[in-house]
Amino acid sequence: METMLAPVRLARAGEGAQVSDLARLALHGAEPRSNGKSLESAVEEYGGRFRLPHGQAAVLVVDGPGGQLSGLTYFGSPVRLIQEYAELGAKGQRILADRLAEVELLAVRPESQSRGLGTALLTAGERLVAARGTRITLAKIRAGNLPVMRWYRRRGYTIAGRGESIILSVAGTNISFDDGGDGYQLAIKDLTGTGGFHRQRTRLGTHLFYGPTA
């Protein structure tokens, strides 16, 4: 008999400790942060929705047995990236924050894996941010982690090569970003169904350009 999954829901105020405990699984024990403060304190105070300096964050969870959370995902506007584009002006930065969301964290307890929980969390997060106008989601994957890359690819993500630039048009300006050489690769997805990422070669190497689907 197939095990029924509990519904994905927004985290609640007061669940910060459990959220932080789950997040450490994705971060290999590191303390999860959000805009300079601990993710635990943000969820403890605000629950699953809170503002960021640019855009907003959403923390989604799934209940498990005994009142323990089984899974977590955290979607947020890519604040550091947005801050690098001050030349867009306040309006352009707001547009970028509205259009782009990052899968900051995705974690499932080992005993709850292989049941579709990660897919349910990712899908719920994508639907939530798409409903508020987000067009593109991105995730960071440890470089060379082929199983995780395949997992994201099967869910519609395009995987950028190490150091490969992604180019978007925002407020009439092309912006370009890459993985930053920090040991991760980027995975990126169009949520609208009308566009996609196309690899193009230039004299400087290959780039992923966002454009309409042919």
C-alpha positions as CSV (number, residue, x, y, z in Angstrom):
1,M,0.0,0.0,0.0
2,E,1.3,3.4,-1.0
3,T,2.1,5.7,2.0
4,M,0.1,8.9,1.9
5,L,2.2,12.1,2.3
6,A,1.1,14.8,4.7
7,P,0.3,18.1,2.9
8,V,2.9,20.7,2.4
9,R,2.2,23.8,4.4
10,L,3.8,27.1,5.5
11,A,6.0,26.8,8.6
12,R,4.4,28.3,11.8
13,A,5.8,30.8,14.3
14,G,7.3,28.8,17.0
15,E,8.7,26.1,14.7
16,G,12.1,27.7,14.3
17,A,14.1,25.1,16.2
18,Q,12.7,22.2,14.1
19,V,13.2,24.2,10.9
20,S,16.8,24.9,11.8
21,D,17.4,21.2,12.7
22,L,16.1,20.1,9.2
23,A,18.0,22.9,7.4
24,R,21.3,21.6,8.9
25,L,20.8,18.4,7.0
26,A,21.0,20.3,3.7
27,L,23.9,22.4,5.0
28,H,25.9,19.5,6.4
29,G,25.7,20.8,9.9
30,A,26.2,24.5,9.2
31,E,23.9,27.1,10.8
32,P,21.2,28.3,8.4
33,R,21.0,32.0,7.9
34,S,18.6,34.4,6.4
35,N,19.6,38.0,5.7
36,G,22.2,38.0,8.4
37,K,20.1,36.4,11.2
38,S,19.4,32.8,11.9
39,L,16.7,31.1,10.0
40,E,15.5,29.7,13.3
41,S,14.8,33.2,14.8
42,A,13.1,34.4,11.6
43,V,10.7,31.4,11.5
44,E,10.3,31.6,15.3
45,E,9.1,35.2,15.0
46,Y,7.3,35.3,11.6
47,G,6.4,31.8,10.6
48,G,6.8,30.7,7.0
49,R,6.6,34.1,5.4
50,F,8.8,37.1,6.0
51,R,10.3,40.0,4.2
52,L,13.8,40.3,2.9
53,P,15.7,43.5,1.9
54,H,14.7,42.7,-1.6
55,G,11.6,40.5,-2.0
56,Q,10.4,37.9,0.4
57,A,10.9,34.4,1.7
58,A,8.7,31.3,2.1
59,V,9.5,28.3,4.3
60,L,7.4,25.2,3.6
61,V,7.3,22.1,5.7
62,V,5.7,18.6,5.9
63,D,4.6,17.1,9.2
64,G,5.9,13.7,10.2
65,P,5.2,11.2,12.9
66,G,5.2,12.2,16.5
67,G,4.9,15.9,15.8
68,Q,8.3,16.0,14.1
69,L,8.8,17.8,10.7
70,S,9.8,15.4,8.0
71,G,10.8,17.9,5.2
72,L,11.6,21.5,4.5
73,T,12.1,23.9,1.6
74,Y,13.0,27.6,1.8
75,F,12.5,29.8,-1.3
76,G,13.7,33.4,-1.2
77,S,14.6,36.3,-3.4
78,P,18.4,36.1,-4.2
79,V,19.3,39.1,-2.1
80,R,23.1,39.1,-2.8
81,L,22.6,38.9,-6.5
82,I,20.0,41.7,-6.5
83,Q,22.3,43.9,-4.4
84,E,25.0,43.5,-7.0
85,Y,22.8,45.2,-9.6
86,A,22.3,48.6,-7.9
87,E,22.6,50.2,-11.4
88,L,19.1,48.8,-12.1
89,G,17.7,51.3,-9.6
90,A,15.1,50.6,-7.0
91,K,12.4,49.8,-9.6
92,G,14.7,47.4,-11.5
93,Q,15.7,45.7,-8.3
94,R,12.1,45.2,-7.4
95,I,11.4,43.7,-10.8
96,L,14.3,41.3,-10.4
97,A,13.2,40.3,-6.8
98,D,9.7,39.7,-8.2
99,R,10.8,37.6,-11.2
100,L,13.5,35.5,-9.6
101,A,13.4,33.1,-6.6
102,E,16.1,30.8,-5.2
103,V,15.6,27.4,-3.7
104,E,17.8,28.2,-0.7
105,L,17.2,24.9,1.1
106,L,15.6,21.6,0.4
107,A,15.9,18.9,3.1
108,V,14.1,15.6,3.9
109,R,14.9,13.4,6.9
110,P,16.8,10.2,5.9
111,E,13.9,8.0,7.2
112,S,11.4,9.9,5.0
113,Q,13.4,9.9,1.8
114,S,12.4,8.0,-1.4
115,R,8.7,8.7,-0.8
116,G,8.3,11.7,-3.1
117,L,8.6,14.3,-0.3
118,G,11.4,16.3,-2.0
119,T,9.4,16.6,-5.2
120,A,6.2,17.6,-3.3
121,L,8.1,20.3,-1.4
122,L,9.8,21.6,-4.6
123,T,6.6,21.7,-6.5
124,A,4.7,23.4,-3.7
125,G,7.4,26.1,-3.5
126,E,7.4,26.7,-7.2
127,R,3.6,27.0,-7.3
128,L,3.7,29.4,-4.3
129,V,6.3,31.8,-5.8
130,A,4.7,31.5,-9.3
131,A,1.4,32.7,-7.9
132,R,3.0,35.9,-6.7
133,G,4.6,36.6,-10.1
134,T,8.0,34.7,-10.0
135,R,9.0,33.6,-13.5
136,I,12.3,31.9,-12.8
137,T,13.7,29.7,-10.0
138,L,17.3,28.7,-9.4
139,A,19.1,26.3,-7.1
140,K,22.7,25.7,-6.2
141,I,24.0,22.2,-6.4
142,R,27.4,21.0,-5.0
143,A,29.7,20.8,-8.0
144,G,29.9,17.3,-9.4
145,N,26.9,15.9,-7.4
146,L,25.5,14.0,-10.4
147,P,22.6,12.4,-8.6
148,V,21.2,15.7,-7.4
149,M,21.8,17.3,-10.8
150,R,19.8,14.4,-12.4
151,W,17.1,14.9,-9.8
152,Y,16.7,18.6,-10.7
153,R,17.0,18.0,-14.4
154,R,14.1,15.5,-14.3
155,R,12.0,18.3,-12.7
156,G,12.6,20.7,-15.5
157,Y,15.8,22.5,-14.5
158,T,18.7,23.3,-16.8
159,I,22.1,22.7,-15.2
160,A,24.8,25.4,-15.9
161,G,28.4,24.3,-16.2
162,R,30.9,25.4,-13.7
163,G,31.4,29.1,-14.2
164,E,28.9,29.3,-17.0
165,S,27.0,32.5,-17.1
166,I,23.2,32.9,-17.1
167,I,21.9,35.9,-18.9
168,L,18.5,37.5,-18.3
169,S,16.8,40.7,-19.5
170,V,15.5,42.8,-16.6
171,A,14.0,46.3,-17.0
172,G,15.6,46.6,-20.4
173,T,19.0,45.6,-19.2
174,N,20.8,42.3,-19.6
175,I,22.2,40.9,-16.3
176,S,24.7,38.1,-16.1
177,F,25.6,35.9,-13.2
178,D,27.3,32.6,-12.5
179,D,28.0,30.2,-9.6
180,G,30.7,32.5,-8.2
181,G,33.3,29.7,-8.2
182,D,32.2,28.7,-4.7
183,G,32.1,24.9,-5.3
184,Y,28.5,24.9,-6.5
185,Q,26.7,24.8,-9.9
186,L,23.5,26.5,-10.8
187,A,20.2,24.9,-11.8
188,I,17.6,27.1,-13.3
189,K,14.0,26.7,-14.5
190,D,11.3,28.8,-16.3
191,L,8.0,28.6,-14.4
192,T,5.9,30.3,-17.0
193,G,5.9,27.6,-19.7
194,T,6.6,30.3,-22.3
195,G,10.3,30.6,-22.1
196,G,13.5,28.5,-21.6
197,F,17.2,28.6,-21.3
198,H,19.2,28.1,-24.4
199,R,23.0,27.4,-24.5
200,Q,24.8,29.7,-26.9
201,R,28.5,29.7,-27.7
202,T,30.5,33.0,-28.0
203,R,34.2,33.7,-28.2
204,L,34.2,33.9,-24.4
205,G,32.6,30.5,-23.9
206,T,29.1,29.2,-23.5
207,H,26.3,31.0,-21.8
208,L,22.7,30.2,-20.9
209,F,20.3,32.8,-22.4
210,Y,16.7,33.1,-21.3
211,G,14.3,33.5,-24.2
212,P,10.9,32.5,-25.6
213,T,10.4,28.8,-26.4
214,A,10.4,28.2,-30.1
